[in-house]
Amino acid sequence: MTRRAGLILSSYAAAPALDGRDPVAEAAFLSGAAALPHVTGLEIPFYATGRLHKYDGDWLVQQIGHLPADFSYVLTTIPDTMDRLGASVGFGLASADLEGKRAALERTAAAAEAVRTLNRTVGRKAVRAVHLYSAPRLSVGEIGTFTRTTASVEALADSLKQLAEYDWDGARPVLEHCDAASGHYPPVKGFLQLDQEIEAVLAAGTGAGVTVNWARSVIEGRDTNAPDRHVELALQAGVLAGVVLSGCSSQATAYGGAWDDTHLPPAPVEPASLLTSGAIRSMAAVLEGAPTGPEPEVYRGLKVSAPRGASVEQRLSLLAASIDAACRAGF
């Protein structure tokens, strides 16, 4: 089935489930978000429990079965990855620790199984990509003296080769770049550098891709020009799979602390957001060099959160305003 061009909207970053379990509110939010203009797919989370929802994965899969028949989905494994790292610092596809790498491959296999389950429910190959990560985190000493003792390009490339043997049922494994340690600022995620991730993808030669998240690239060096450079680098290497708009701020907001990965809406929806209309226009201009022919095409995503305690109506209004801001800027 041909997929419509449009935005892949994060279905969980602004969801009521982050405040607590409320199936009625969650169902209203999901159907409302899917009905917003320009939305043609959803990003859904893969949790450490193996579920595709914080509380009830089976319920979410059934709900997805009622969404538009040509919707596409991107599965993100970041919730599972960060949870596993909290219990084991050596966990990750890029881990030089054999046990940590084995555990990450097992979790990736579980994510592939979740893809197949979702596809069976909707009766088609609806999941287009799975976001994976170049964990483990950097071993951190004092600022300026970072050393990496647990991760390597070689380990990541080997993992990509192994997971290419999994049954992805049409989905593409994709490394979503997170902030790497710059040596100047404390990292939020602290995974591999983008050029290292690209090197691993090319070395593996399995058709995996790379996705750039605007906020995570900015946070890395506290540089709003970094996302454009990262997209250009991935384009030049021929591995760009997607671009996700997500904001951040140099100051604390209702969404979280300064320079944190809290998925701020774009300005002016959130006035303190560094994701301005000018920044979005700049990214859109860079993307003009992206492939426009047969798939795998470059997908465009939007990932924003909502303040705690917001009503379903407030959450949907915030998403609608964020989509409008992105589209007005040409994204």
C-alpha positions, -999 to +999 in steps of 0.1 A: +000+000+000+013+035-009+019+056+022+007+092+023+033+119+027+029+137+060+040+137+096+048+108+118+035+121+152+047+108+185+017+090+201+031+088+236+053+119+244+022+140+250-002+112+260-023+112+292-007+078+301+024+097+313+002+111+342-015+078+350-038+051+338-070+064+321-081+042+291-110+066+283-087+097+281-060+077+263-085+064+236-098+099+231-063+113+228-051+086+204-081+090+180-079+128+182-042+129+175-046+106+145-073+129+131-052+160+132-043+176+098-011+164+081-007+134+104-002+102+084+014+080+110+024+075+147+055+069+166+048+043+193+071+032+222+086-002+231+089-005+268+110-028+290+079-049+297+078-057+260+045-037+256+038-010+231+021+011+258+030+021+293+001+002+308-016-021+282+002-030+250-026-053+238-051-025+242-030-001+221-025-026+193-063-031+192-068+007+191-043+010+162-065-015+143-092+012+142-070+040+129-068+050+092-059+020+070-030+038+053-013+050+085+023+040+090+042+035+123+076+040+137+085+020+167+110+036+192+130+015+216+143+044+237+121+037+267+133+001+268+169+012+262+170+038+290+154+015+314+179-013+307+208+011+310+195+021+345+201-015+355+232-024+335+257+003+323+271-021+297+237-027+279+236-017+242+241-026+206+274-008+206+287-025+237+321-040+239+308-060+268+296-093+254+268-098+279+256-062+275+256-066+237+238-100+239+211-085+261+206-056+236+203-080+207+177-100+227+157-069+233+159-060+196+146-094+187+117-087+210+111-054+193+110-072+159+084-096+174+063-066+185+065-053+149+051-086+136+023-086+162+012-051+152+014-058+115-007-090+120-034-070+139-038-044+112-034-069+084-006-053+065+031-042+069+023-010+087+055-005+106+080+013+084+110+018+108+123+008+143+144+034+161+174+017+177+203+033+197+241+032+199+241+025+237+258+021+261+264+055+275+298+071+276+318+065+307+320+099+322+346+114+345+350+151+350+338+174+321+365+175+295+379+141+304+354+117+288+366+083+279+347+056+261+355+022+275+323+002+268+312+011+232+327+008+197+319+013+161+329-023+155+306-037+181+277-016+167+284-028+131+285-064+142+252-059+160+236-044+129+247-074+109+232-098+134+199-080+137+195-079+100+188-116+102+157-110+123+123-110+107+114-073+106+083-079+084+090-048+062+103-025+089+137-008+086+162-008+115+172+028+120+197+044+144+181+075+159+210+098+168+210+110+204+233+136+220+269+123+221+293+136+247+310+168+235+336+170+261+322+204+271+288+197+285+272+168+306+255+145+281+218+136+285+221+103+266+258+102+258+259+076+230+281+074+199+289+103+177+268+106+145+298+100+122+305+068+142+270+056+138+271+063+101+304+044+099+288+014+116+258+015+093+280+016+062+304-011+075+274-034+083+261-029+047+226-042+057+204-013+046+200+002+081+195+039+083+200+069+105+174+094+118+182+129+131+163+143+161+165+181+161+166+186+199+191+158+205+215+172+180+212+206+195+217+194+230+249+176+220+269+208+215+243+234+225+244+245+189+212+251+169+231+247+136+241+211+145+208+194+132+213+208+097+249+196+097+239+162+109+212+158+082+236+169+055+262+144+068+236+115+067+224+126+033+259+127+019+265+092+032+232+080+017+218+067+050+193+093+061+160+076+070+141+103+088+142+137+106+122+143+138+113+178+150+115+181+188+124+212+207+147+220+236+155+252+256+185+269+272+163+276+302+139+256+325+103+255+313+071+238+324+083+207+304+117+203+322+151+216+328+175+236+306+192+216+278+172+185+287+156+161+262+120+171+271+105+173+237+094+210+238+069+222+212+082+246+187+081+284+192+058+302+195+038+274+210+064+273+237+081+307+236+114+294+252+118+267+226+149+270+204+130+252+176+119+284+159+102+289+126+136+299+112+152+267+124+124+247+109+127+265+076+165+259+076+159+221+082+133+220+054+158+236+030+184+210+038+158+182+033+152+194-003+182+173-011+166+142+004+155+113-019+119+117-033+116+085-053+107+050-043+110+039-006+130+039+016+120+076+015+130+101+043+101+104+068+094+135+088+084+133+124+071+155+152+077+147+188+064+171+215+053+166+251+026+183+272+027+198+307+017+175+335-020+175+343-031+188+309-065+177+297-070+157+266-083+188+248-053+208+259-029+181+247-046+179+213-046+217+210-009+218+217-002+191+191-024+209+165-006+242+172+028+225+169+019+208+136+007+241+123+040+258+133+060+231+115+039+232+084+038+270+081+076+268+082+077+244+053+085+212+071 
